[in-house]
Amino acid sequence: MTLHFVAYGEGTPVLALHGWTPDHRLMTGCLEPIFAERPGYRRYYPDLPAMGQSPGYHAYSAEDILTAVLAFIDEQIGSEPFLLIGESFGGLLARSLVARRPEQILGLALICPVGKNLDYADRIVPEHQVIRADPALLASLDPAEAAEFAELAVVQSPETLRRFRSDVVPGLAAADQDRLAVIRRDWVLAVQPESGPVYPRPTLVLTGRQDASVGYAEQYDLLPHYPRASFVVLDRAGHNLQFEQPALFDWLISEWLDRVMEAVAASSRGAAAETEVGAMV
């Protein structure tokens, strides 16, 4: 399955995987403003099968989607080490990628990731709550758009509506809903996340206190597998945490990037020192 993608910049590869139903714009919308201030990264944003402009006619399960992502990595990144970012369903895929290729992934960032319970009915999630309501804004919208926006919005404002329209809506409109219904019947991955040794590299787990889609409690249980993880629960944030708490999101992603590159530099110094000692011996 050939995946449509966009890519920007040069340098250390970064792979960003969007969530269920949207497309790559969910990730470019929140990450590109950060990387615009941080040169030295080559960012890859694929559309997952049956989403965006990527066809889904060969996908029947989440494992098929992950197989397509693995092929994409081999084609575009090869064996080069890279940073990995996953949002929601993309976070589930990212965790399985870490289980399969831990040595190649320099750092892992999870944004509102699906936790251990794949079925929505089994998840531990809070009831939907609006922290900042804007009835006048909703009243000004077409009823269908108002309902779609309000379904997940914890912060109702002109800015979150703008981001919803630019980052989320295009993907929702492009998704192959019939194929997604087929894939959704089998979300079990062949290699389970957290099934291998602990992942010792810098990790970030971002969750929203009001996230009624995946919650925040289950993700805490992932921490023993990620000893270098920062775990953050942001108030006034739901499943669209990235644009409901944009300032904190930007800072936390930037801090994670700093930790990853610091670890890469330390590893390089250690390898150089070992080489020097070996030469002396």
C-alpha positions in Angstrom: 0.0 0.0 0.0 1.6 3.2 -1.2 1.0 6.0 1.3 0.5 9.6 0.3 2.7 11.9 2.4 4.2 15.3 2.7 7.7 16.0 4.0 9.6 19.1 5.0 13.1 20.1 6.0 16.4 18.3 6.1 18.3 16.4 8.8 17.3 13.9 11.4 14.1 12.1 10.3 10.9 12.6 12.2 7.9 10.4 11.5 4.5 11.7 12.7 1.4 9.4 12.6 -2.1 10.9 12.8 -5.1 9.4 14.6 -8.2 7.6 13.4 -10.1 9.3 10.5 -8.2 12.6 10.1 -5.1 12.8 7.8 -1.6 14.3 7.9 -2.9 17.8 8.5 -3.8 16.9 12.0 0.0 16.6 12.6 1.4 19.3 10.4 -1.0 21.8 11.9 0.5 21.4 15.4 4.1 20.3 14.7 5.2 22.5 11.7 5.1 25.7 13.8 7.5 24.1 16.2 9.9 22.8 13.6 9.9 26.1 11.8 11.9 27.4 14.7 14.1 24.2 15.0 16.1 23.4 11.8 17.9 20.1 11.4 14.9 17.7 11.1 13.4 16.0 8.1 9.6 15.6 8.9 7.5 12.9 7.3 3.7 13.1 7.5 1.9 10.2 5.8 -1.8 9.6 5.4 -2.6 6.2 6.9 -4.5 3.7 4.7 -8.1 4.7 3.9 -7.4 8.2 5.3 -6.5 11.4 3.5 -5.2 10.6 0.0 -4.0 7.1 0.9 -6.0 4.2 -0.6 -7.3 1.6 1.8 -8.5 -1.2 -0.4 -5.8 -3.6 0.7 -6.3 -2.8 4.4 -8.5 -5.1 6.6 -7.0 -4.6 10.0 -4.8 -2.3 12.1 -2.0 -4.8 11.4 -2.3 -4.1 7.7 -2.0 -0.3 8.5 1.1 -0.9 10.5 2.5 -3.1 7.7 2.0 -0.1 5.3 3.8 2.2 7.8 6.7 -0.2 8.1 7.1 -0.3 4.3 6.9 3.5 4.3 9.8 3.7 6.8 11.9 1.3 4.8 11.3 3.3 1.6 11.6 6.8 2.9 13.9 6.5 6.0 15.6 3.2 5.5 17.8 2.1 8.4 18.5 5.6 9.6 17.5 6.3 13.3 14.5 8.6 13.6 12.1 10.3 16.1 8.5 9.0 16.3 5.4 10.9 17.2 1.9 9.4 17.3 -1.5 10.9 18.1 -4.5 8.8 19.3 -4.6 5.7 17.1 -1.3 6.8 15.7 0.0 6.5 19.2 -1.1 2.9 19.3 0.8 2.2 16.1 3.8 4.1 17.4 4.0 2.0 20.6 4.0 -1.2 18.4 6.7 0.3 16.2 8.8 0.8 19.3 8.3 -2.9 20.2 9.5 -3.9 16.8 12.3 -1.5 16.1 13.5 -0.1 19.5 17.0 0.5 18.3 16.0 2.6 15.3 13.7 5.0 17.2 15.6 7.8 19.0 12.6 9.1 21.0 8.9 8.6 21.3 6.1 11.2 21.8 2.5 10.2 22.3 -0.3 12.7 22.0 -3.6 11.6 23.5 -2.7 8.0 22.7 -5.1 5.1 22.8 -4.4 3.2 26.0 -4.5 -0.5 26.7 -8.2 -0.9 26.1 -8.8 -0.8 22.3 -12.6 -1.0 22.5 -14.2 2.3 23.4 -16.7 0.6 25.7 -13.9 -0.7 27.9 -11.9 2.5 28.2 -11.6 4.5 31.4 -12.7 8.0 30.2 -14.4 11.0 31.8 -17.7 12.3 30.5 -17.5 15.0 27.9 -17.1 18.3 29.6 -16.9 21.8 28.2 -14.6 24.0 30.2 -14.9 27.2 28.1 -18.2 27.4 26.4 -19.2 29.9 23.6 -22.9 29.5 22.9 -22.8 32.5 20.5 -20.1 30.9 18.4 -22.0 27.6 18.2 -25.2 29.5 17.3 -23.5 31.2 14.4 -22.5 27.9 12.8 -24.4 25.5 10.5 -26.1 23.0 12.9 -24.1 20.1 11.4 -20.8 21.9 11.8 -21.8 23.0 15.3 -22.6 19.4 16.4 -19.3 18.1 14.9 -17.2 20.7 16.5 -19.0 20.5 19.9 -18.7 16.7 20.0 -15.1 16.9 21.2 -14.4 20.5 22.0 -13.5 21.3 25.6 -12.6 24.8 24.7 -15.0 26.5 22.3 -13.4 29.6 20.8 -12.9 31.1 17.4 -9.3 29.9 17.4 -10.1 26.3 18.3 -12.8 26.4 15.6 -10.3 27.6 13.1 -7.9 24.9 14.0 -10.6 22.3 13.9 -11.6 23.4 10.4 -8.0 23.5 9.1 -6.5 20.5 10.9 -9.3 18.0 11.4 -12.2 18.6 9.1 -10.4 18.0 5.7 -9.3 14.6 6.9 -12.8 13.7 8.1 -14.2 14.6 4.7 -11.6 12.6 2.8 -11.7 9.4 4.9 -13.0 6.1 3.3 -15.6 5.4 6.0 -16.7 2.1 4.6 -13.1 0.8 4.6 -12.5 2.2 8.1 -15.5 0.3 9.3 -13.9 -2.9 8.0 -10.5 -2.1 9.6 -12.1 -1.1 12.9 -13.3 -4.7 13.4 -9.7 -5.8 14.0 -7.5 -3.4 15.9 -5.3 -6.2 17.5 -1.7 -5.9 16.4 0.6 -8.9 15.8 3.3 -7.4 18.0 1.7 -5.9 21.1 2.9 -2.6 22.4 5.0 -2.9 25.5 5.6 -6.6 24.7 9.4 -6.4 24.6 12.1 -5.0 26.8 11.6 -1.5 28.4 12.2 1.4 26.0 15.0 3.5 27.7 15.0 6.5 25.4 13.3 9.9 26.0 9.6 9.7 25.8 6.6 12.1 26.2 3.1 11.1 27.0 0.6 13.9 26.7 -3.0 13.5 27.9 -6.0 15.7 28.4 -7.9 15.8 31.7 -11.2 16.1 29.8 -10.4 13.7 27.0 -13.6 11.7 26.6 -12.2 9.7 23.7 -9.1 7.9 25.2 -8.9 9.4 28.7 -5.8 9.8 30.7 -5.9 7.1 33.4 -5.0 4.1 31.3 -1.9 5.8 29.8 -0.4 6.2 33.3 -0.1 2.4 33.4 2.3 2.5 30.4 5.0 4.3 32.4 6.9 1.3 33.8 7.8 0.4 30.2 9.2 3.9 29.5 11.6 4.8 32.3 12.6 8.1 30.5 9.0 9.2 30.1 7.5 12.5 31.1 3.7 11.9 31.7 1.5 15.0 31.5 -2.2 15.5 32.2 -3.3 18.9 31.0 -6.5 20.5 32.4 -8.8 22.4 30.0 -7.8 19.9 27.3 -9.7 17.1 25.5 -8.8 14.9 22.5 -7.7 18.0 20.6 -5.2 18.9 23.3 -2.7 20.2 20.8 -4.8 23.3 19.9 -6.8 23.6 23.2 -3.5 24.0 25.1 -1.2 25.2 22.3 1.4 27.0 24.4 2.0 24.1 26.7 1.9 21.7 23.8 4.6 23.6 22.0 6.8 23.8 25.1 6.4 20.2 26.0 7.2 18.9 22.5 10.2 21.3 22.3 11.5 20.0 25.7 11.1 16.4 24.5 13.1 17.3 21.3 15.8 18.7 23.6 16.0 15.5 25.7 16.2 13.3 22.6 19.0 15.3 21.0 20.8 15.5 24.3 20.6 11.7 24.6 21.8 11.3 21.0 24.8 13.5 21.7 25.7 11.7 24.9 25.5 8.3 23.1 27.8 9.7 20.3 30.3 10.9 22.9 30.2 7.5 24.6 30.8 5.7 21.4 33.7 8.0 20.5 35.3 7.4 23.9 35.0 3.6 23.5 36.6 3.8 20.1 39.5 5.9 21.6 40.0 3.4 24.4 40.0 0.5 22.0 42.6 2.2 19.8 44.9 2.8 22.9 44.6 -0.8 23.9 
